[in-house]
Amino acid sequence: MTEDSHSSSSLRRQPKQQRGKERVEKILDAAAAVFDEVGYWEATTHLIAAKAGTAIGSLYQFFPDKAAIFNAMKLRHADRVKAMWAEVIGPETIQLPLREMIHTLVTAVAQLFEEPVSRVVFVQFYIGREIFQSIDESMTQEAILFEGFANDFMASLLQQRNSSLREAQCSLLAEVCVHSSNAVILSALRNQDRQHRQQLIQQIEDLLVSYLEPYVGEGRSKNVMKVMKCPHCRSEQLSKNGYRRGKQCYRCKECGKQFVENSVRSVILNRTQSEL
């Protein structure tokens, strides 16, 4: 069997004793270091065994090839992410002021990537997705679905903070949050300057707070435009659009309809902007 045969993507046998479990964890940590140093394609089981300080025969007791090792790393990362979300999700987090809530989430994610296995799996998914595909196409699909899990979690969190937000709007906001955060996290993890990495992580907090403030922030009710809803589709995505008979006119960004808000009622304008 060659190093790149990828004929197996699972453990040969599950360790039952604590000593065996510790040996597997040591191998995974060593593999993360080797993949980080030389890349997946140049890595070999012999390099991983040497880094782990174990005999190659001991490695082969658990893993038939490096593909199986990488798959085990992915599974460990998935378990850690699920555990992280389970720990941070809850009413006590959702009810925090927006910046404190975001700080709690970002801190938990930053701590997750202090662990080498999670860091390497995350980076490789974005810069070397062909690794996942070469091992097993289902690994790529699982990783994509797992990213969807993060979107769903964030959407649920936003919905609980502001029940007036529509489900589709929460999903869109969550998708932007997850993808933008992942992009900055990827940049941070690939940077060798620890201080700069920390600065980038801090920017994620500022980015998310600024983006989410109009929707789930404490001050959103202070601005009429941020809480006003379109009389047609109930969307909050509105923009000022001139004046009509001395009153402020608004245009819905989603349905294109216009209306005037006064102190008594909303007067619906049936014409779109192109008709005015």
N, C-alpha and C positions, 0 to 999 in steps of 0.2 A: 504494500500500500504506500503510495506517495504522499508527500505532505499536502498536496493540493487536490487529492482525489475526492475529498468531501463525501465519502460514502456513508458517513454517519454524522449525526448532529446531536447526539445525546450521550449521557454517561454510560460507560460499559456496565458499571454496577454502582449502586448507591451505597455510600459508606454508612455503616451501621454504628460503629463505635466512634467515640469522640475524637480519638486519634486520627481516624480516617477522614472525618469531617474537617479537622484542622488541616490535614494534608491537602485536601481538595481546595480549601480556601487559600492556602499558601500558593498553590499552583495557579489559581485564578489571579491572585495579586501579582505573581511573577509574570504571567502572560500579559497582563495590562501594561506592565513596565516594558516588556519586550516589544509589544505592538506599538507602544508609544515611541520607543527609541528607534526601531528599524522599519516599522510598518508591518501590516498584516502579511503582505506577499513575501517579504524577506524573512519573516519569522519562521522558526522551526521548533519542533517539539524538543529537540536537543538544547536549543538556546533557552527555552522556557524551563526545562528541567534544571539546567545549570543555574539559572537565576533563582529558582525556588530552592536550590541546594538539596535536590532529591535525585535519586537515580532515575534514568529514563524508563527502566522497567516499572518503577513505582508509578510514574506518570501514566504509562500504558495500562496499568491496572484499572484506571478510571476513564481515561480518554483515548480513543483510537487514533485521533489526529487533532490538528490545531483547530479544525472546523468545529469539532465537538467542544473544544475549550472555549472558543468564541461564543458558541451558542449558550453554554453554561454561564458565561459572563453576561450575556443579554438577559437570561432568565433571572440572574441575581439582581441586575439593575432594575428589571420590571418589578420584582418583589419589593425592592427598596423604595421605588417611586410610589407604589400602592400604599406602603406603610407610611410614607411621608404624608400623602394626601389624607389618609385616615386619621393621622395625628393632628393635622392643622385644621381640618374641616370641623365645623361645629358652630353652634349659636354664639359662643364666646368670641370666635374669630370674626364671624359675619357682622356682629354688632359693634366691632371696634370702629373708631374713626377711620376714614378711608386710608390716610397715610399709614396709620399703625397696622391696619389690615394688610396693606400691600407690603409693608416692611416685614411682617410676619411670614408672608408667603415667599417673598424673595429670599429672606434669610434661610428658610427651610430648604429652598432649591439650591442656594449657594453651599450649604452644608452637605447636601446630597452629593455635589460634585467635588467635594474634598476627597471622596473615596475614588481611588484610581480606576476601578472597574467601571463605575458609572460614567466617569469622565471620558474614558476611551470609547466606550460603546456609543455615547452621545455624539462625540466628535466624528467617529467613523460613519455613523448613520448619515450625516450630512455631507461629508467630504468623500466617502468611499462606499456609497450604497451598493456598489457592485459586489462588495464583500458579502453582504447579506444575501444578494441574489445568487451568488456562486455557491453558497452553502446550501440554501434552501429558499425558494421563492416565497414560501409561506412566512419566512422570517421578515421579509420586507413588508408584507401585508400586515403582519402582527405589529410591527413597529409603527406603521401608519395608523392602524386602529388604536394603538396605544396613545398616539398623539391626539387622536380624536377623543380619547378618554379625558385628556387634559382640557380640551375645548369644552366638553360636556360639564366637567367639574366647574370651570370658570363661569360658564353660562348659568349654571344652577346657583352659584354664589351671587351673581349679579341680580338674578331674579328674586332671590331672597332679600337682598338689600333694597330693591325697589320693585315692588310687585306690579307697578303700573307699566313696566317695560314689557313689550311683547316678546314672545318666545323667539321669533326670528331675529329681533333686534339684539336680544341677549346673545344669541349664537354668533351673530356678526361681530359684536363687541368682543366676545371671548376669543374668536378666531384671530382677530387683530392683535389682542393682548398676547396670546400664546406664540404666534408666529414672530411678532416683533421682539418679544422677550428671548425666544430661542436664537434669533439672529445675533442679538447682543451677547447672549451667553456663549454662543459658539466663538465669537470674536474674543471674548474674555478668556475662555479656556485654552485658546491657541496662542495667547500672548504669554511670553516668558516673564514679563515684569509683573510681579505680584501686586505691587502698588497700583499699577495701571489696571490690572484685573479687578481690583476692589473698586476702583473709580468707575469702571464700566458697569459693574453690578449696581452701584449706587444710581447710575443713570437710568437703569431699568425702573427703579422706584419712582424717580421723577417723571419718567415717560408715562408710566401707567397711571400715576396720580393725576397728571395733567389731562390725560385722555379720558379717564373715567369720571372725573369730578362733575361734569355736567349731568351725568346719568345716575351716579350712586354716591356722590359726595354730600357732605353735610350742608353745603351752601347752595345746593341746586334750587331750593325753593325761593331763594332771594331774587332770582331773575325770572321775570314773567315768561320770557321766551323759552326758558328751559323746562317749564312745567306746562305751558300751553300745549294743547293737542289739536290736531287738525279735526274739524267737525266731520269730515268725510271718512277718513281712514284711521283716526285716533293716533296718528304718528306724532312724535315729538320733534321730528326732523324738519324744523321750520326756518325760514329766513325772512328778514324784513324785505318788503318789496314796494317801497314808496308809500304814498298817501292817497286816500280816496275820501273826498269830502272832508278833508281836514283830519282824518283819523288814520292811524298806522295800518298799513296793509301787510299781510303776511302771505307767504307762498309755501305750500307743503312740498318738500323735496322728493317725497315718495309718489304722491298721486298727481302733483302738478296743480291742484286746485288752490284758489286764493280765498281769503276771508279777512274781515275786519273785526278786531276785538274791541269792544267798548265795555263800559262798566256794567251793562245790563245783560247783553247777549252777544253771540257771535253772528254777524251778518255774512252769510255765505255768498261768495261771488261765483257764479256758474261759468264764468269765462276763464280760460287759462291765460297765461301771460301773453301768448302769441295773439290772442284775440283782443287784447287791450291796446 
